[in-house]
Amino acid sequence: MNAPATLLDKIWSAHEIVRRPDGTSLLWVDRHLVHEGSHHAFAKLAEREEKVAEPSLTFCVVDHYAPTRGRNGPMTPQIATMIETLRENAAAHGLTLFDLDDPRQGIVHVIGPEQGLTLPGLLINCGDSHTSTHGAFGALAFGIGATEVAHVLSTQTIWQKKPAAMRITVDGPLGPGVTAKDIALNWIARLGTGGAQGHAVEYAGSTIADLSMEGRMTLCNLSIEGGARFGMVAPDETTITYLKGRPFTPKDDAWTEAVDVWQHLVSDDDAAFDREVFFKAHEIAPTVTWGTSPEQAVPIDSAIPDPSQLADTKADAARGALDYMGLTAGQPIAGTPIDEVFIGSCTNGRIEDLRAAGAVLAGRKAKVPGLVSPGSAMIKAQAEEEGLDRIFSEAGLEWASAGCSMCVAMNGDHVAPGKRCASSTNRNFRGRQGRGARTHLMSPAMVAAAAVTGAIADVRPLLMGRAA
C-alpha cells in the first residue's frame, strides 16, 4: 500500500528520472518557455555546438521587451537587438515563436494557459521567477537561471532538490472588492517574504475552490514573492472547463484520458505537509503595499507601520523603505496622492482584471494619467469586443498593446524618478518600474479607484451599485 502523498509528491515522482545520493533529482521537463532574456542560454548552446533537445516542447515568446506603444514604429537599438536575437535563436533551432505580430502574442505566463500549453501534472520551466503562475493548473512550475535554461534546452531535463510541502488554506467567502491579489498580499504581509522559503505551497480551502482560474493564477504568480519555490492548486472542474478547447490541449479520446488523470491529481486526505497555515477570507481587506517589498503591505483602512514597533530584523528595512517611498510612519495609507497608474502584467493583466478595473472606471474620469496593457493580444481583442478599451480611454487612460510593459520597465514604459504609481504588478522593489520610481502594489480594481480619486483609495465604496 502506498503512503499518503501530497500533490507535490505525485507530480514530482512522475517526473523523477534519477535521484543522486545527496537527494537532488533529475526531472523531465514537459514545457520549456523562453523569452528575450534567454539569449545567454542559447549562446551557451552555440559555444558547445549543441541543438535544442526537444524543439516541440520549447516555446518562445516576445514579452519583456515588446513595445506596447507604437508597436510598429521604430525601436531603440537595445530593444530591437533583444527581440531580433530571440527570432534568430528560434529559427536556428526550429522553435515555435509567438512574435510581436502573432495574434497569440502576450506575456509568457498569460499565453501559456491561454493556449493550453499549461496543463495539470506537467513540469514547466521558464527563465522567469513568475513561472509559478502555471501552478494554478496543478503543475510543477518554477523559474530557473540562465545556466539551468541552457541545461533544459540541451537535455529537456533539470536537476532540482525537492522542496518541503506547505499548505495555505483559506476558507469562507471574500468580501466585496476583495480579490486573489489581496489574498496573496495578505499572507505575504503576515508571514513575510521568507514565510514560505524553501517550500512548495499548495493552496486549499473553500475560498480557493471558489476562485476563477484567473484568480488562482494571480495567487500562484505571487507565491514567489513570499519565498515559495512555487505555488499550486489541485485541478478541478474549474480547471477543466477553462482548458477545454484550447489550441494545445489534448483532443477527443486523448482529452478524456487526460481529464481522468487530472482528476486524481489531489493531495491524499491524510497526506502530511511540512507546514500548514490557515486564514479566514472575511478577515482579508483590500490590501496595498507602502514599502519596497511585497511584505510591506497593509489593509486599505490601516496606517503605515512605525518601524520602532517592528522586530529589529524588519525595522531597518522599514525605515529605508519609508525614506525611499517618501512616506511617514503612522499616516493612513488611504489618501496618499499618486502620480499615475498602471494596469497589466502577468499578475493582473487578464480579462477578469480588466473587467474589474472597468467596473470602477465606467463613466468616471481619472485624475491622473495611466497606462493599461493587456496580458495578451487575445485579451486585448476580447477587451475591445467587450468595450473595455473605450471605458479606459474615456476615463483618460492610455490603451496599449500586450507585453510586460511598465511592470519591469524594459520596453521603454517606465515611471519617472520620484513619481508614485498605483500598480497591478507583482514587485515594488526600488527601481523596478524605473529608476527612483515609487510603486504601490494593489488589485486592478484598487488601481482604478486610485485613478479616479488621484490617491490610494478604498475601492469598496466606489463599487456600490455596480456589477463588479
ZIZIUR-V331344 format. One record per helix or strand. SS is the DSSP state (~ for helix, > for strand). FROM is the first residue (numbers start at 1). TO is the last residue. If there is no record, write none. Layout:
ss=SS from=FROM to=TO
ss=SS from=FROM to=TO
This chain:
ss=~ from=7 to=15
ss=> from=16 to=19
ss=> from=24 to=28
ss=> from=31 to=34
ss=~ from=36 to=48
ss=~ from=55 to=57
ss=> from=58 to=61
ss=~ from=77 to=93
ss=> from=96 to=98
ss=> from=106 to=106
ss=~ from=108 to=115
ss=> from=123 to=126
ss=~ from=129 to=137
ss=> from=140 to=143
ss=~ from=146 to=155
ss=> from=157 to=161
ss=> from=164 to=171
ss=~ from=180 to=191
ss=> from=199 to=204
ss=~ from=206 to=210
ss=~ from=213 to=226
ss=> from=230 to=233
ss=~ from=237 to=243
ss=~ from=252 to=262
ss=> from=275 to=280
ss=~ from=281 to=283
ss=> from=287 to=289
ss=> from=297 to=299
ss=> from=303 to=303
ss=~ from=307 to=309
ss=~ from=312 to=325
ss=> from=332 to=332
ss=> from=337 to=337
ss=> from=340 to=343
ss=~ from=345 to=348
ss=~ from=351 to=361
ss=> from=369 to=373
ss=> from=376 to=376
ss=~ from=377 to=386
ss=~ from=388 to=395
ss=> from=398 to=400
ss=~ from=405 to=407
ss=> from=420 to=423
ss=> from=438 to=441
ss=~ from=444 to=453
ss=> from=455 to=455
ss=~ from=460 to=463
